[in-house]
Amino acid sequence: MDRTERFYKINGLLHQHKVVSFATLQAALEVSRSTLKRDLNYLSTRLNNPIAYRRELGGYCLKNSDDSSGSTHELPGLWFSATEIHALLTMQHLLSDLDAGGLLATHIAPLMDRLNALLSNSADAEQLRRRVHIVGLAQRSVTQRHFEHVATALAQRKRLHISYTARGTGETTVREVSPLRLVHYRDNWYLDAWCHLRKSLRNFALDAMAEVQLLDCPAREVSDAKLDATFGPGYGIFSGGTVRWACLRFTPERARWVAQEQWHPKQQGTAQADGGYLLRIPYTDHRELIMDILKHGAHCEVLGPPSLRQAVAEEVKKMGQKYF
């Protein structure tokens, strides 16, 4: 039996028999005296399990075993093996690196300490974290207080009063929204919500919120099906409008990368005889799609629809005018 199983066994015997001798514990666990002593010490000092040796009773017991309130002590998180804890620590580290502006750092830190305490050698975990590095690009700063208000409203199903500046127009509006879904997309945070000003579903960038106030008013509920129907078909963060299908052709040089990428959950890709790659993806708003097309330069050609091809051609022409 591994160490985690032994901890459970010790805890179970102490709950079941109230007082258990050292010899009984050793026989039940089939370990050496030194191993059992280390286990008892770890449970008591590292995991705060209230184990005490009662000389007058001739064995070990839980300090609260005679507590009339009936409270019991549960082992904290021992359903994780050392390997699983290492995995959790790695995921914690990934989340910390993805956390734009450190919005979750104060909440993640206690979890980190708890997981470190469950490992017999926390230096291994620290080494593991140093060997995982994530580079975030184009992160925009979000006020922590705003983030916490949004998260609280989302959890408590309350409305929000926000002052919001739309980057496309520069217009600032004050509106009341019912938060529905928090989205972390391309290193930035967005809120899918019902806008009571526009009386429709809208998407808001948290970094564009100048003011956020939690209201004591129930949020309007919208089904997941409607959310998916509104925000799902489009490309990227933009939503709404008629769904069109873009057809993009990539050169053989760029196909080796693009064929392995996911641009949209419903994309359709086909390898070409010349080594090129044909990609079909749905979109409702071409703005973000054009940005992704242009980053491939001459290695990507828009075959259709004509409106998208024309929009890309016009953007390329404007770019050329700045250099020639």
Number of C-alpha atoms within 10 A of each C-alpha: 9 8 14 15 14 19 18 15 16 22 20 13 17 20 16 10 11 16 19 21 15 16 12 12 20 17 10 13 19 13 14 10 13 9 14 20 14 11 16 19 15 16 18 14 11 13 17 14 19 15 20 15 16 15 8 6 11 12 18 22 23 21 16 16 19 12 10 7 8 8 10 14 14 13 14 13 12 16 12 15 16 17 10 11 19 22 15 17 21 19 14 18 21 15 16 18 18 20 18 21 16 17 18 16 14 9 10 15 13 11 14 14 12 13 21 19 13 21 17 12 11 15 11 12 20 15 10 15 17 10 9 12 10 11 7 13 11 9 15 14 15 20 17 13 13 20 19 15 17 25 16 16 23 20 12 13 18 21 27 27 15 20 16 21 18 13 10 6 7 9 9 14 12 15 14 21 27 27 30 25 16 19 17 13 10 13 16 21 20 17 21 20 26 23 20 15 11 11 9 10 21 19 20 21 21 23 18 19 20 15 15 21 16 17 16 12 12 13 21 16 12 14 9 11 9 11 16 11 13 16 19 20 22 25 22 19 18 20 20 16 12 11 15 18 16 22 19 19 22 25 19 17 12 16 21 15 11 19 16 9 9 12 17 16 11 12 13 14 18 12 16 14 8 8 13 20 23 21 20 19 22 22 24 20 20 18 16 13 21 16 11 12 17 15 10 14 10 10 16 20 19 21 14 16 13 11 11 21 17 13 15 21 14 12 12 13 11 11 11 10 8 7 6 5
